[in-house]
Amino acid sequence: MTANDTGPRALRRSRRHTVTYIWQAVVALALILAFLMPVYWMLTTALKTTADTFAVPPVLVFQPTLEHFRAVYQEGTVAKSLVNSVIVAVSATALSVLIGAPAAYVLARFNFRGKGDLWFWIISNRFISPIVVALPFFLIARDLRLLDSHLALILVYLTFGVPLVVWLCVDQFRAVPREVDEAATVDGATIWQVFFRINLPLAMPGIIVSAILAFITAWNELLFALVLTRAEARTAPVEAANFMTGFGIRWGPMMATGSLIVLPVVIFALVVSRNLVRGLTMGAIK
C-alpha cells in the first residue's frame, strides 16, 4: 500500500463513493415510494369510511372498517367476476404455454422456409395496439355467437399470450447446447422425447416467467373484457369499473374490489418469485 492510498486522494475517493451510495439509496427509495403509493392509497381507501375518504385534509390515522368489503360481498357480482377472471386467465395461460413452448422450440432449433417471416409475424402481434382490433374481435365474436362467454375472452387472450410465450422462450431454448440434442438423438430419442425430457426441463425457468406474465396480462385486461362481455362472463376489472356511474363514483367498493383483484397476483408472484428471478436472469451471465 502506497502513501497515496492512505492520503487525501483515498479520502476523497471514499467520500465520492459514500455520496454516490447515498444518492443511489435516495433514488431507490423514491422509486419504491412512487410504486407503492397507489397501492397504499387503494388499500387505505378500501378500509376507510366514506367520511374519512373525503375528509380534508386527508386522514392518515383512522379506524379500519370492512364495510366496503361487506358491501361488495353482499352485492354478489364481484365474487362471480373473480371466478370468471380465474377461469379465463388460467385457461388462457395454460393454452398459451401449451402452444407457445413447442413453437418456440421449433423456431430455436430448426431452419425451414419462411422461418423469418413466421418469426416476424409472431413478434408483430406484440406491436398492435389492442384498441385497433377491439371492433373486429367484437364483430367476429358476435357472428360466432360467442359474446358474453369465457371462450371468446380465452381465444382473444391467446392472440396476445402465445406471441409473448414464444418471444420469451425462444432464447431459453437457444441457450440449451445443441450437443445435448445430438447426444440424445444418437441414443435413439425422438424429437418429442428430446423436447419433453431434455429441453423443456432446462428451459423451465423461462417458461414459468412467460406463464406468469401471460397470466398477469389476462388477469388485468380490461378493454376486451369490457367489449366482449355483458353479465355472465364479466371479469373483475370490468366489475370494478362499473362502480363509476353517471351519478358518481363509489370509491370505497371500487377500491375494495381493486384490492381483491391485486391480492391473487401478489400471492402468485410471491409463490413463484424464485423462479421469476431465475428466469429473468437466465442467459444474462454466460
Summary of the structure (lengths in Angstrom):
residues: 286
radius of gyration: 25.1
end to end distance: 34.4
largest distance: 83.5
contacts: 806
relative contact order: 0.13
helix: 77%
strand: 1%
